[in-house]
Amino acid sequence: MSYSSFELLDHSRPILVFGRDGQVGRALQICLKDLQIPAVFLGRSDCDLASESSMIEVLNRYQPQVIMNAAAYTAVDKAESEHELAFAINSKAPELMARYIANVAHGILIHYSTDYVFADTKKDAYLESDPVGPVDHLNVYGQSKLSGEKAIEEVFNLSEDFGHTSYQDKFSRYFILRTSWVYGDGGNFIRTMLRLAGERDQLKVVADQVGAPTSAQWLAEVGVQMAGSRVGSGIYHAVPDGETSWHGLAVFAIETAVGCGEGIEIKSENIRAIPATDYPLPAKRPYNSRLNHEKLKRALSEMAYTNHYPHWQEQVEAYVRNYVEQSLKS
Ligand SMILES: NC(=O)c1ccc[n+]([C@@H]2O[C@H](COP(=O)([O-])OP(=O)(O)OC[C@H]3O[C@@H](n4cnc5c(N)ncnc54)[C@H](OP(=O)(O)O)[C@@H]3O)[C@@H](O)[C@H]2O)c1
């Protein structure tokens, strides 16, 4: 990996990571430690993102030049009844981070967002430039994440002519990395499927919602790479190649686990495909979560990050192998 613009950073000012204990936050801890990039990692007990005063106190105390925000209100169904809290964490907090970084020379904000900002207005993959919403078709979580995106863009739009900023300018930059179906060190769909496959003879899994499962470890690497890059501000879709349904992901993960020696008895034909309408949840999910990621691919190739852009299957396979190895050891 190359970190070409990290030389512009003032090393007396730390990289501040919010969301230390989440899936992407944990992956960022490993990634930054591996690269020996000094950073301060904050969890909920260090800074409550729902509290403006707590945020301001932390920003003033650390005076970061780079903020990586992996924290979010991610309880998608609970958000339906916790509108205010979801908006405080997913919209107001990133806005405060943006306001802070927009005034820092060579400042950088890395913020993670979601495919849930789209509401089935297209059949194929969404581009970064496609219209979002409509807002009243999004679930509350999606609305709050969209509001966070817009708040960040507005702050940077107002601060400088950000569209033309490059690493040569002293201007700060922002990167909104929209992703989908994240799995890492924490509760996630793959772990749930592997557990249920060990407990039940039959599983029913939604087969008409399509997207790309995305590794938290890879998302952390992409975030760090963007932070050290010379590319321009903006929204980037950060998902691997390929697509599948929740059912396709469950079958692939379970078959991989069986192949790795995990003692799962369930037969693939007993992992039944069902429509989303047979599995109603409080928050509505999109059928189409496909994100076109050519823009990120181009950016990463310009950075000489790696010539290899991953496919979701190779990432899931590596994750499941590791997960099975760890569980066989314990
Ligand atoms: N998970 C997905 O499938 C998915 C899909 C698309 C996009 N994303 C986005 O990707 C990013 C990372 O997601 P993730 O899966 O890593 O999320 P996660 O595992 O749920 O982690 C979120 C973190 O945010 C922290 N947090 C929540 N409320 C907070 C508060 N009031 N103050 C301080 N910290 C707070 C949580 O703290 P605690 O550990 O104390 O609870 C948790 O560590 C998020 O921006 C998310 O919206 C995720």
PDBQT file of the ligand as one rigid body, heavy atoms in Angstrom, charges set to zero:
ROOT
HETATM    1  N1  LIG A 401     -23.545  -3.375   9.137  1.00  0.00    +0.000 N 
HETATM    2  C1  LIG A 401     -23.973  -3.243   7.898  1.00  0.00    +0.000 C 
HETATM    3  O1  LIG A 401     -24.503  -4.196   7.287  1.00  0.00    +0.000 OA
HETATM    4  C2  LIG A 401     -23.810  -1.934   7.161  1.00  0.00    +0.000 A 
HETATM    5  C3  LIG A 401     -24.342  -1.808   5.875  1.00  0.00    +0.000 A 
HETATM    6  C4  LIG A 401     -24.175  -0.606   5.190  1.00  0.00    +0.000 A 
HETATM    7  C5  LIG A 401     -23.489   0.433   5.780  1.00  0.00    +0.000 A 
HETATM    8  N2  LIG A 401     -23.002   0.289   7.042  1.00  0.00    +0.000 N 
HETATM    9  C6  LIG A 401     -22.308   1.434   7.655  1.00  0.00    +0.000 C 
HETATM   10  O2  LIG A 401     -20.969   1.048   7.929  1.00  0.00    +0.000 OA
HETATM   11  C7  LIG A 401     -20.507   1.715   9.107  1.00  0.00    +0.000 C 
HETATM   12  C8  LIG A 401     -19.943   0.712  10.073  1.00  0.00    +0.000 C 
HETATM   13  O3  LIG A 401     -20.944  -0.251  10.375  1.00  0.00    +0.000 OA
HETATM   14  P1  LIG A 401     -20.673  -1.462  11.377  1.00  0.00    +0.000 P 
HETATM   15  O4  LIG A 401     -21.332  -2.655  10.818  1.00  0.00    +0.000 OA
HETATM   16  O5  LIG A 401     -19.240  -1.490  11.733  1.00  0.00    +0.000 OA
HETATM   17  O6  LIG A 401     -21.528  -0.967  12.635  1.00  0.00    +0.000 OA
HETATM   18  P2  LIG A 401     -21.573  -1.565  14.094  1.00  0.00    +0.000 P 
HETATM   19  O7  LIG A 401     -20.803  -2.822  14.176  1.00  0.00    +0.000 OA
HETATM   20  O8  LIG A 401     -23.006  -1.557  14.506  1.00  0.00    +0.000 OA
HETATM   21  O9  LIG A 401     -20.781  -0.471  14.925  1.00  0.00    +0.000 OA
HETATM   22  C9  LIG A 401     -21.298   0.798  15.134  1.00  0.00    +0.000 C 
HETATM   23  C10 LIG A 401     -20.538   1.414  16.281  1.00  0.00    +0.000 C 
HETATM   24  O10 LIG A 401     -21.102   2.694  16.539  1.00  0.00    +0.000 OA
HETATM   25  C11 LIG A 401     -21.107   2.882  17.951  1.00  0.00    +0.000 C 
HETATM   26  N3  LIG A 401     -22.118   3.812  18.402  1.00  0.00    +0.000 N 
HETATM   27  C12 LIG A 401     -23.454   3.719  18.258  1.00  0.00    +0.000 A 
HETATM   28  N4  LIG A 401     -24.063   4.731  18.898  1.00  0.00    +0.000 NA
HETATM   29  C13 LIG A 401     -23.071   5.466  19.470  1.00  0.00    +0.000 A 
HETATM   30  C14 LIG A 401     -23.062   6.623  20.279  1.00  0.00    +0.000 A 
HETATM   31  N5  LIG A 401     -24.179   7.259  20.661  1.00  0.00    +0.000 N 
HETATM   32  N6  LIG A 401     -21.865   7.126  20.675  1.00  0.00    +0.000 NA
HETATM   33  C15 LIG A 401     -20.711   6.493  20.336  1.00  0.00    +0.000 A 
HETATM   34  N7  LIG A 401     -20.649   5.387  19.577  1.00  0.00    +0.000 NA
HETATM   35  C16 LIG A 401     -21.832   4.877  19.154  1.00  0.00    +0.000 A 
HETATM   36  C17 LIG A 401     -21.402   1.506  18.525  1.00  0.00    +0.000 C 
HETATM   37  O11 LIG A 401     -20.965   1.492  19.847  1.00  0.00    +0.000 OA
HETATM   38  P3  LIG A 401     -21.214   0.234  20.837  1.00  0.00    +0.000 P 
HETATM   39  O12 LIG A 401     -20.219  -0.807  20.372  1.00  0.00    +0.000 OA
HETATM   40  O13 LIG A 401     -20.936   0.769  22.182  1.00  0.00    +0.000 OA
HETATM   41  O14 LIG A 401     -22.644  -0.174  20.611  1.00  0.00    +0.000 OA
HETATM   42  C18 LIG A 401     -20.627   0.592  17.587  1.00  0.00    +0.000 C 
HETATM   43  O15 LIG A 401     -19.352   0.306  18.085  1.00  0.00    +0.000 OA
HETATM   44  C19 LIG A 401     -21.684   2.518   9.614  1.00  0.00    +0.000 C 
HETATM   45  O16 LIG A 401     -21.589   3.833   9.132  1.00  0.00    +0.000 OA
HETATM   46  C20 LIG A 401     -22.887   1.858   8.985  1.00  0.00    +0.000 C 
HETATM   47  O17 LIG A 401     -23.971   2.760   8.820  1.00  0.00    +0.000 OA
HETATM   48  C21 LIG A 401     -23.130  -0.869   7.743  1.00  0.00    +0.000 A 
ENDROOT
TORSDOF 0
